Amino acid sequence: MITARAFAKINLDLRILGVQADGYHELRTTFQSLALHDVLTFAPARGPLVVVTDDPACPAHGNIVERAASALWRAAGRSGSPAGLRVRIDKRIPIAAGLGGGSADAAAALRAIARLWRIRLTSKELQTIAASLGADVPFFLEGGTVRGRGRGDTLTPLADPPRRWAVVATPPFGVPTADAYRWFDQDADKGFLKGSLRRRLNDLQASVTARHPEIGALVDQLKGARASLAAMSGSGSAVFGLFARRQDAEAAADALVGGGRRVILTRTVSRREHQRLSRPVLARK
């Protein structure tokens, strides 16, 4: 068996620059890895590929890990459907929260399955497969602090800032990515966003907050707790605040508990640490 850790991310900023010819929004964003992670276990098994998870909100069939296995199966020149593998996903990253849990799982699967099936791929080949699975999957092969352009898959590694403690708060609802971008387009067309984009780190935040005011309230609470940076991550629904001192982060996290929301105290992860900790390893029996 092989295990792999899949680390969450936050977006330190997210700017929408326009719409590309392919219909996707053109972005400029800064990704930052967090210590919060899922754990995936890969084991040889008889019969077709099976994916199981401990979170009922995570689909066991047709999910991104299954798609990653299928992409590697084809890359190895094998016919039919993937077989001989059982994958277990122990979910810790909230779903539909803008923390990249599915994409992180896909990147972990690419590394681990390639090792298990002894598929030799260049870094470029692996990145190409990752991009075919989702716009931010390539980031999770890199980790640390990275500038993303285009759909978010044109990456430029940045110098890692000092480690910070992170408070991540997720309301008791998710925000589908497609909805967040659709709301942004609707509000932009109506002129509702004039001025608001200059005041926020995340261009999607105003439109999502207009539909879910709790998100804006959580950001304001983190700012009030003197977070050095506080914003919605990605398309939401998670918000985060960064703190230099653990005791300040703990106090802010305690103040957010309640209302059915999930509050997580974690920290940022550097590129070197991410690449070391996300490396697939043999599981202990």
SULMO-V352239 format. One record per residue. SS is DSSP state (A for helix, B for strand, O for the rest). Layout:
<<SS> <SS>>
This chain:
<<O> <B> <B> <B> <B> <B> <B> <B> <B> <B> <B> <B> <B> <B> <B> <B> <B> <B> <B> <O> <O> <O> <O> <O> <B> <B> <B> <B> <B> <B> <B> <B> <B> <B> <B> <B> <B> <B> <B> <B> <B> <B> <B> <B> <B> <B> <B> <B> <O> <B> <B> <B> <B> <O> <O> <O> <O> <O> <O> <O> <O> <O> <O> <A> <A> <A> <A> <A> <A> <A> <A> <A> <A> <A> <A> <O> <O> <O> <O> <O> <O> <O> <B> <B> <B> <B> <B> <B> <B> <B> <O> <O> <O> <O> <O> <O> <O> <O> <O> <O> <A> <A> <A> <A> <A> <A> <A> <A> <A> <A> <A> <A> <A> <A> <A> <A> <O> <O> <O> <O> <O> <O> <A> <A> <A> <A> <A> <A> <A> <A> <A> <A> <A> <O> <O> <O> <A> <A> <A> <A> <A> <A> <O> <O> <B> <B> <B> <B> <B> <B> <O> <O> <O> <B> <B> <B> <B> <O> <O> <O> <O> <O> <O> <O> <B> <B> <B> <B> <B> <B> <O> <O> <O> <O> <O> <O> <A> <A> <A> <A> <A> <A> <A> <A> <A> <A> <A> <A> <A> <O> <O> <O> <O> <O> <O> <O> <A> <A> <A> <O> <O> <B> <O> <O> <A> <A> <A> <A> <A> <A> <A> <O> <A> <A> <A> <A> <A> <A> <A> <A> <A> <A> <A> <A> <O> <O> <O> <O> <B> <B> <B> <B> <O> <O> <O> <O> <O> <O> <B> <B> <B> <B> <B> <O> <O> <A> <A> <A> <A> <A> <A> <A> <A> <A> <A> <A> <O> <O> <O> <O> <O> <B> <B> <B> <B> <B> <B> <B> <O> <O> <A> <A> <A> <A> <A> <A> <A> <O> <O> <O> <B> <B> <O> <O> <O>>
